Amino acid sequence: MKSTLIPLVSLFLISFAPSLLAQATQETREPEATTGIVQQQLTRFSTAMVSAAHPLASDAGERVLRAGGSAIDAAIATQLVLGLVEPQSSGIGGGAFILHWQADNQALTTFDGRETAPAAAGPYLFADHGKVMSWREAYVGGKSVGVPGVLKALADAHQRYGQLPWESLFTDAITLAEQGFTVSSRTSKQLAMGWNSGLKQLSPAKEFFYPNGSSLLEGATLKNPAYAALLRNIAKEGVSAFYQGENAEAMVKTVQQAAINPGSLALSDLANYQAIERDALCVAYRVYQVCGMAPPSSGGLAVLQMLGILEHFPLAEMQPNSAQAVHVISQASRLAFADRDLYVTDPAFGHVPLAGLLDPAYLKQRAGLISAQDQMATAGIPLGAEAQATSKAVEFPNTSHFSVVDAKGNAVSMTTSIENVFGSGLMVNGYLLNNQLTDFSLAPRDGELWVANRVEGGKRPRSSMAPMMVFDADNNLRLVIGSPGGSRIINYVALSIIAILDWDLDVQQAINLPRFTHRNDYLALEQGTPLAELKESLTAMGYDVRIQDLNSGLHAIEVQAKQLEGAADPRREGKVSGF
């Protein structure tokens, strides 16, 4: 299969002007040569490991692992601390996708903790008298809040795979919330820049994040007694203390009586919420099996489509940071995004032609569309496709990812989010509520066609979160990886997998690499890195090139024969902890 398309690659590389080939060769850099980013070093431990976006969260997970906890036990402790110390990115007011690997019986499953739309929500939720709201009008306040799912998904996973008592997993988060923690540089900067307009308008978030009218400063000690009190209740009573009773009543009141965009969240929405255990999506790539989430996440599907397309190209012969590699990977991304935007929705509400989209013959045909020049991609027609309209929903990069491997070789890859930075701006009992309903298409129709990813009561919005795992030819776990980054997650994760499997980089070198993304719109190159020097040559190939900050947050663990190798993205404040 590979040999039929390799000549195509040769043809378009030869078609580059000689000067362009020379320039591309000169612009190739070693992985460690990224400038403008402080390079992290590979971390090795022999037994167990957590890689997360904040040191306090990683350390909390490590303590659980040292106490004999499972990967899912550590994931719970890590998430509870992340929601406290990195509230702009994730928390119990949001949702998550979880991949879980059980080593003793080699079983992979996933837990869908994605938020759902309230039962009363309909296709025209974000349409005011026929005029569709802009995303900036829609995300603040109650209308954008979906039913939170992260706690229910974690509780379901713990019931299956937990080793330590539920209550014991809350200790670190409660202690930090009561005694206080140090405000990070990233949190302080995001508050100072005012990235969420709702925070300064909506109480109690306004008073919490802007005490005395000024944003929290880096290095300040912040306590959250309301969060601690709620966690004590959830630790003692289980997740019913979140989805029912006083907390549920407070959440519903906050959403329905929001000063901006009041919403329709009801007590019944919370009481009826269910996380869903789903089969993972897996495809062969080279000699590996790569696995991710099924819809309503588009992330796993799009990454797998990219890899299925790129398998027809000799990536190992291309250099990291070269124009050739950027071009081929970007074109594969364009094709995957075209399919993603048309076909992916909550499978309980619409047909997603998964088998057709991942069919090797279909992906081979898509690979054949890649030429020497950048060109707009249109969705293909896989087997089982149905007519519908394309959805362009806004997704922002304020999410978190962590990876865990425990002492028995069990693993968790979990991406968790409240969507926009600081979510909807609404705060209840010390945690922020998500604005995930803006991940639906705000416009439900395009002419006569319904958009697949439109709002419907009880529906889960499309996501780009892409927690992934990679297995070798003997079905041994090789890699646990994922990233925040809105819809750019797909590109961040795919590039890192390619760097490890095709370019033989270690996991930290892969994550240190400069980032580039293409979402079937324009080519973004990470500013302050050698990739920015490719702008002229890539523009000559027809690309609309923009130099941008590409703030990924990849956290990954590679499983070696005698040790674990962990990596944290230098673009955030993460840390690898273990023993």
ABEGO torsion letter per residue (X at the ends): XAAAAAAAAAAAAAABBAAAAAAAAAABBBAAABBGBBBBBBBBBAABBBBBABAAAAAAAAAAAAAGBBAAAAAAAAAAAAAAABAAABEAABBBBBBBBBAAAGBBBBBBABBBBBAABBAAAABBGGBBBBAAAAABEAAABBBBAAAAAAAAAAAAABABBAAAAAAAAAAAAAAEBBBBAAAAAAAAAGABAAAAABOAAAAAABBGGBBBBBGBBBBBAAAAAAAAAAAAAEAAAAABEAAAAAAAAAAAABABGBBABBAAAAAABBBBBBBBBBBBBEABBBBBBBOABAAAAAAAAAAAAAAABBAAABBBGBAAAAAAAAAAAAAAAAAAAAABBBAAABBBBAAAAABAAAAAAAAAABBABBBBBBBBBBBGBBBBBBBBBBBBABBBBBBBBBAAGBBBBBBBBAEBBGEAGBBBGGBBBBAAAAABBABABBEABBBAABBBBGBBBBBABBBBBBBBAAGBBABBBEBBGEAAAAAAAAAAAAAAAAAGBBAAAAAABBBBBBAGABBBBBBGBAAAAAAAAAAAAGBBBBBBBBBBBBBBBBBBAABBBBBBBAABABBBBEX
